[in-house]
Amino acid sequence: MRLGPRTVLKHPFGGYLAKYSPTGSLLWTRELLGTGGGRIRLDAAGNIYLSGNAYGNATSLQVGAFSIPVVTNLSCGYIAKLDAQGQPLWLRTVGASATGICTAADMDLDASGNIYMSGRLTGTVNFGSFALSTGGLGSSGPTDAILLKLDPQGTPLWGRQGARTSLNYLPALSLTVSAAGDSYLTGSTSTDTGPFAGLAMPATGGFSDVLLVKYDTQGTPQWLRRYPTASIQETAHAYSAVLDGLGRLVVPLEFKGHLNLGSQILDAGGAVRNGALATFDTATGNLVWVSTMQSPAYAFGYAVTTDAANNSCFVGEYSYSTVIGGQTLTYANGRAGVVACFSPQGSLRWVKQTPDAIPYLVATNAGGQLSVGGNYQGAPTFDGTVLPQYNYTLTQSNGMFVAQFGTLPLAVRTGPTAQPLALYPNPAHTATTLLSLPSGTHVQVTDALGRTVYRAPSASALSLTGLAPGLYYVQATAPTGQLWRSQLAVE
């Protein structure tokens, strides 16, 4: 396999990690042997965390000079840590068992560098100081969703399990973690899904319903929401989620038939699948707003991100035609990708379509630039750039792309221009003082990845306890709407 001029994958059972410059130049690649890759997260210092599962026929995992033996599915995947230059720091499996089958699904970090993982478990797996068990093993055994918290070195601290099903149908749960360590699981249920760690599971709707679960940083369950479809022939899924700076959970949804979100019922009509972007209150799990993605065939989103102004942008795909936020898109040849951004109130800000190039991943950096990644066939034009020809064969399925948008409506903000924010000291170790701010000013701190790590109605001093060393961004908003911004270096 090649990325530009470089061959990055030679082994038949492996994946790779690549880093690009802001201008799109390939800086370095790292080969991952025994796994096709998985989730990627960065901490405030730029260190890279990887999680995933071993290939079915792999006997070992290798990242750089680190290698560990594996027995397929008898641990809950692996975690690797690399520095910002791609040099591996450590590699380890999570849990061990001779009587359990466990797979990792998703992974995220809190502001202190603790690691959280979601996955699926059948049987019993030991995590050192604790074990999780479903009490049965094999194709007929029950399956649980699990949530794990590990320290920054990858040592398991606690685990939670639930949503038990005997139908061997439990989609992997996506995981989003706040800076303080609150965990949000998003996914879907089956018809016999059980309670989740003491939280009662509402009655079933369709074959699968949308599931949202919240835990605090100690693993105490806070709430569970099951948003149902109307009949056994109907389905609904939540593929991913992200937290915005207002503390709300933003979720792209896919549904067939009807989806009851409490204050609003969505109707896909006769479509195979329709989509929606929904925002939920994290204190209650209740719907705040939803915008649909309608199509006579199919249309839905895969992933979502938010920027510093709390706009939400998602990527997905549609077939032939779709209506997003009142705007109609068409593509006569069938399958097209889509990138759409919404205001904090749920109004469409802009939308782009990418015929024959389907984006599955999306992220924003601290400067508000939007990056997407996905795959394609043929030689489609992506936002004015013609991608290299790539045709399907028996040995080659799709070409892959990563793109960063330059000037977009995303970067156009209405309202006052931000003034420099006076911070002292800066750099700082344990605390910094905000100088000369009017009473009632709201303060928000985000890390280099745009994640909110601190938010308060008013503050004249910021405690930096628990923040990892690195670069942060402080924004202050007065009751009049006046803005101040500054970078803050934590040492």
N, C-alpha and C positions, 0 to 999 in steps of 0.2 A: 504494500500500500504506500502511496506517495502523497505528501503534502507539499505542493509547489515543487521545487527541485529536489526535495529530500525524500528518501525512503525511510519511513518511520515505523513500519511493521513488517518484520520478516518471518516471525514465528506463526504457525497456523492457528495457535490457540492463544490469542493475546489481544490487548488493546493498547491505547496510547494516550498520553497527556501532552498537550501542546500549548504554548504561550505565544501570543502575538503582541506586537507593539501597537501603540495608538494609531499608527498609520497603516496597519495591516501586514507588517513584515513578520515572518516567522522567526521567533527568537530562539526557541529551543523545543525539543521533543523528548519525552521519556517513554520507553516501552514498558508495558505491563504484561507480564507473562502469566498465563493461567486464568486470566479474567478479561472480559470484554470492556471493563471499566464500569462506572456507576455514578454515584453522586459526587459532586465537587463543591466544597465550601472553602472560603477564605476567612481567616481571622483578621483582627485589626492590624496586625504586624505584617500581613501579606503571606503568612504561612498557608499551605494548601493541605486540605484534608480530603481524602478519597475514601469512599465506601462502596461495597458491592459484594458479589458472590463469585465463587470459583466456577469455571466451566465444568460441565458434568464429567468430562474425562480427564480433568487436570489433577495431577498428584501433588502439585506445589504451586505456590504463588511467589512471584519475584518482582520486586521494584528496586531497580538499581542493584546494590550489593546485598540487599535484604531478601532472604528467601525463607519461606515457612512451608512445612508439609500440610496438606489438607486432605480431609476425607469428605467428599461431596455432601453438603447439606447438614453435616454433623456439627457445625458451628453456625452462629447467626452472621455469616459473612465475615468480612475483614474491614479493617481501617488502616490507612497509611497516612503518614504525615510527611510533607516535603517542605523545604523552605521556599522563599520567593524565587530563587534561581533554579528550582526544580531538583535540588539535591535531597534524596530521601533521608529522613531523620529516624523513622521507625515504621515497622509493619507488624501487625498482629491480628490474629483471629479473635472473634468475640464469642465467648462461651465455648463449651465443649460437651460432647455427649456421645454415648454409644447406643442410646435408646430413643433419640429424638431427631426430628427433621425440622430444620429451621432455615429460613432465608431472610436476608436483609432487604428492605424496601427503600427507605429514605433516610437521610441524615441531615442534621443542622447543628448550629453552634449558638451558645448564648454569649453575652459580652465578656464573660469571664473565661471563655475558652472551653467550657464544658461541652461534651459531645452528646447528642441525643440521636437515637436510632429507632426506626419503626421496622416491623417485619411480621412474619407469620411463623407459627409454631405448631407442630404436632408431636406429641410425646413429651420427653423431659430433657431440658438442657441446663447444665450447671454453669453459673456465672461467677464462681469463686465464693463470695460471701452469701449468695442466695441462688435458688434454682426456680425455674418456671416449668410447669407441667400441665398438660391437658388430660392426662390419665389414660391415654390410648395412643397407639401407633399403627401406621399402615394406611392404605387407601380408604379404609372404612373408619379410621379414627377421627375424632373431632379436631378442628383447627381453630386456633385463637389468633387474633391480632395482638401484637406485643409492642410495648414502648419501653426503651432502655435509656438510662442516663449514665454516662461515663465521665470520669474526670479528664482533664486535658492530656493526660498520659495514656488514656484508653482503658483505664481500670473501671469495670462496672460498679456503679454505686447503688442503683435500685432498678427494679423492673416491674412493669404492670402488664396485665393481660386481660382479654375479654372479647366480646363480640363473637362468642363461640358458635360455630356452625358445624353440622354433620354432613353438609351437602358437598364438601370439598370445593366450595365456591366462596372464596373470601378474597376479593381484590385487595392488592397491596394498598396500605394507607399512606398517603402523603403526609409529610411532617413539616410544620413551621414552628419555630421557636422565637420568642421575644428576647430582647436583650436581657431582661430580668430572669428568664428561664421558664416562663409559662409555655406549655407545649400544646399545639393544636394539631389533631389528627383529622384528616379529611379523606373521604373515600366513598364507598357504597356498601350496602348490606345485602344479605341474601334473605330468603323468605323465613328462615328459622334462626336468624342471628340473635344471640343471647345478650345479656347485660354486659356492661363494660366496667369492671372493677367497682361494683357496687352501684353504678348508675343504671337505672332501669331502662330497658330498650322498648320504646313505644311499639304498638302493633304494626305489623307489616302493611305495606301498601301494594306495590307491584313486585315483580321478580327481584328487582334491586332498587333501593332508595338511596338518597344522599345522606351521608353520615358525617357529623361534625362532633368532635369531642375535645374538651379542654381540661388540662391538668396544670396545677401550679408547680413551682420549681422543686417541691418536695415529693411530687408524685401524687398529690391529693386530687381526686377528681372534682371538677368544678361544675360542669354541666355536660349534657349530651343532647344533641338535636338530631332527630331523624325526619327528614323532609321526604314525604312519600309520593309515589306515583299512584295511579288510580286502580290498576288491575294487574293480574299476573302476567299479562302480555306486554306490560310497560316497564321501562327501565330508566334509571338515572344514575349518573356517575359524577364525581368530583375528582379531577385528575391532579390538581395541585392547589396551592394557596400561598398568599403572601400577606404580611402585615403592613399597613400603611402608617404614616407618621401620626395619624389621628387615633391609632390604636384599634383599627377595624380590620377584620379578616376579609380579604378580597379573593374570590373563588371563581374560576371558570367552570361552568357546568355543561353537561351533555345529557339530553333526555329524549325519550321516545314516548309519545302520548301526552300525558298531563303530569305536571310537577307542582305540588302544593308547597309553597314557601311560607305558609302562614298568612301573611297579609296580602299575598298575590298568588294566583294560580296560573301557571304557564301552560300553553296548549301548542303542541307541535303539529297539530292537524294530521294530515296523512303522510308527513315526512318520515323518512327512515330515522333520522336523528336531527335534532335542532340543538342549538347551544344558547348560553346566556353568561353574562358576567354579573356576579352578585356580590354585594358587600354586606357583612354581618357584624353586629355589635359584639365585641369580645366579652363584655360583661354578662350578656344574657344568651348569646347565640342566635338572636332574632334578626330578621332581615332588615337592612337599612334601605337599600335600593337594588334594583335589578334591571338590566338592559338585555334584550333578547337578540339572538342571531338566527333569523328565520330563513328557511329555504324549502322549496318543494322536494328536494332530494335530501341533502344533508349539509349541515354547517355547525361547527363547534370549535371551541378553543382548547389548547393544550396547556399553556403556561401563561403566567402573568407576573408583572413587576410593577413597582411604583417608584415615582421620583420624589425629589425633595419638596415639591409643591403638592404632593399627594394625588397627582394624576395616576390613573391605572392604565397600563398598556398590556394587551394580551396578543398572543399569536395563535393561529389555528388554520383551518382550511374549510373550503366549501366546494360544492359541485354545481356547476352551471350558473346558478344565481343565488344571491342572498341579500337580505336587508339587515343592516347593522345600524342601530341608532337612527333609523329613518332614512339612511342612505343606501341605495341599491347598487350592488356590484354584479357584473355578469362576466362569464368567460365561456365562449361557445365550445371550446375543446374539452370542457369538463372540469378537471381538478385544478384548483388554484389555492395558493396560500393567502393569508390575510394578516395584517398588523393593524391594530386599532387602539386608540387611546381615548380615555374618558376623563372628564373632570371629577373632582372629589364629590360632586353632587350627582354624578351618573350621566351627564350630557356628553355626547360624542364630540370630541375635539378634532380628530382627523382619522382617516383610514386609508390604508394602501393595500392593493392586492398584488400578489406575486405569482403569476401563472406558471404552473409546472414546477415551482420551487416552494416546498412546504416547510415553514419554520416550526420547530418543536420547542425551542428554548429561547428565552428572552431575559435580558438584564439591563439595568441602568447603572452608570457609574456616578460618582459624586458630582461630576460636572453636568449631569443630566443627559448624557449621550446614551442612545439606545443601541444595544447589540442583540443580534438574533443569530440562531444557528439552526440548520436543518438539512434536508437532502433534496435531490432533484434528479430528473432524467432529461435527456436531450441537451439543448443549449438554450435555456430560457433566459430572458432578460430580467434581472433583479434590480428594481429601482434605477433603471438606466444602464446597468452594467450587464453585459452578456457573459454568462457563465460558460466555462469550457465544455465542449461537447462530451456528453457521457451517456452512452446507450446501454440498455439492459441486455445482459447476456446470462448464460447459465452459471457463470462464475463471478459476475459482477452485477450487483443489483442497483445501487444508486450512487451518484456522486454526493459529496457533502460540502456544505458551505458555511462560513461564518461571516457576518457582515456587521459593520457599525455605521449607523446613519450619522450624517454630518448635520447640516442645518435642517431642522424639522420644526413644525408647529409646536412640538413638545417643549422646545426651548424658549418659546415666546410667552412671556408672562404679562398679564395685565396687572396694573397696580403700581405702587411706588417702587423706585429703585432702592436696593439695599445699600445702606451706609456701612462703613467699617465699624466693627464692634471692638471696643477696648477691653482687653482681658489682661489681668495681672495676677500672678506671673504667667508667662507663656514663652517657653515650655514650662510645664508644671508637673508636680509629682502627686500630691494628695488632694489639692484643691486649687481653684482659681477664682478670682473676683471679677464680676461684671461691673464696669464703671459707668455711672451717669445714665441709668435707665429709668424711665418714668414708672410710677406705681402701676401695678397690674400688668406688666409686660410678661408675655408668655415666652418660655425658653425651651428650645429643643436642640438636642445634641445627636448627631448621626456619625457613624463610623465611616471609614473610607469606602465601604460597600453600599452606603446609603441607608443602612439599618439604623433605626432610632434606638439609642442606648439610654437616653434621659429625656424626660418631658415633665414640665411643671408649669402651673398657672403663673407663677411669678418667682423670681429668684435673683438675689444679688451676689450669691456665691454658689459655686458648683463643687460638690464633693466628687472626687475622681476615684474614690475607693472602689475596687473591683474592676476598673477598666484596664484592659491590657495596654501596654505601651504601643503607641502608634499615632497616626494623624486622625483628628476628628474635626467636625465642622459644627460650629455653634451658630444658631439663628435665634434672634430675639424679635418678637412681634408685639408692638404696643397696641393698646386698645383702639388707637386711631388708625391702625393698619400700617404704621411706619415700620420698616424692617432694618435690622442690623445683622451682618454676617461676618464671621471670622474663622480662620483655621486655628486649631488648638493642638499643640504637640504634647502628648502625655509620655513621660519618661519613667 
